[in-house]
Amino acid sequence: MAEGNQEETMMLKLYAIGRLLLEILVLLIKIFYATFEGIFYAIIPTSLKSVKGEIVLVTGAGHGIGREIAIKYAELGSSVVCLDINDKGNEETVKIIQTNGFQKAYAYRCDVTKREEVLQIIQQIKKEVGDVTVLINNAGIMPCHRLLEHKPEEITKIFEVNVLAHFWLLEAVLPNMIKQNHGHIVALSSMAGVLGLRNLVPYCASKFAVRGLMEALIEEFREEKIASEVHFTVVFPYMVNTGLCKNPKINQKLGEALALLQPKMVAEIIVTSMRQNKLAITIPSFFMLLNDVLRLFPIKVGQMVKDFLDSGMDAD
């Protein structure tokens, strides 16, 4: 009787091992396919989805990347809602769009750090323009000095603008996107959300938070199969010539390779990547690969490469 039980136990163990090996084999096949698919689409980009008729809300639309993104979507036939605390810059963006011959552009003032104000303005936009179907979380601030020179109020403000505002806007627009099973969220992080940089400790922390927010949100929607046609894109740009980078440190020996990016070019890449439903992009595109490869090595290796590149931000 005991021998029979031992044989049965052994058979069960062998069955479990065999099943595990089979599952591992299936996983490896899937990994191979996904890798091949990624390489294929890197060489042959996916087709661009239309954004004509979408209602696109752009935060921080009064200048820089936000303004250029708003202009680009208007050119593609979207209705563009420009959101900014800077009335003058915001109105200028709308005027530029309308002067270019695109009339569906609207300016709204909003302090995106205030939850109640965000919820209220989204309801007003819904009544006057329609439901937001594309959200571009672009607004951000970047004080630049050593950590111990940051005032507590400044650190709080960085997180209110760069992180908490994302939550309030998601709370305001995501439920309807889920209900309609249609929408797209684009969040601007930064290369400072991929690697740490001196003089930008709170800013880096806030942009790492945006990266974590988006990765977790993407996984929540994927694993729980929530609204398959609601898409997400997180963007990690290098330094952009928007005025936020007051004292950029550029390695002159590398020429144009690490020069400041221009807002119009960055906006075009962001909009194109959104239209391809890309989950994450760095600008330039090779930066994420470089970061991932360097993190396979000891920390000192990454520090050596960073010292060689010799780029970043000097204090304000």
DACOR-V134018 format. One line per field, one symbol per residue. psi: psi as a letter, one per 40 degrees, with the letter a starting at -180 (. if undefined). A space follows every 50 residues. Layout:
psi: ???
//
This chain:
psi: ddddddddddddddddddddddddddddddddddddddddeddgiiihii eheihhhhifeeibdddddddddddeeihhhhhiegddddddddddddde eheghhhhhhheehdddddddddddddddihhehhhgdhiigigiideeh idddddddddddcddddddddddddddddefhihhhhhbideediiiief dddddddddddddddddddddddefhgeehiihhhgiahigeddgdgihh hddebedfihihddddddddddddeefidiiihideddddddddeeiidd dddddddddfiahii.
//
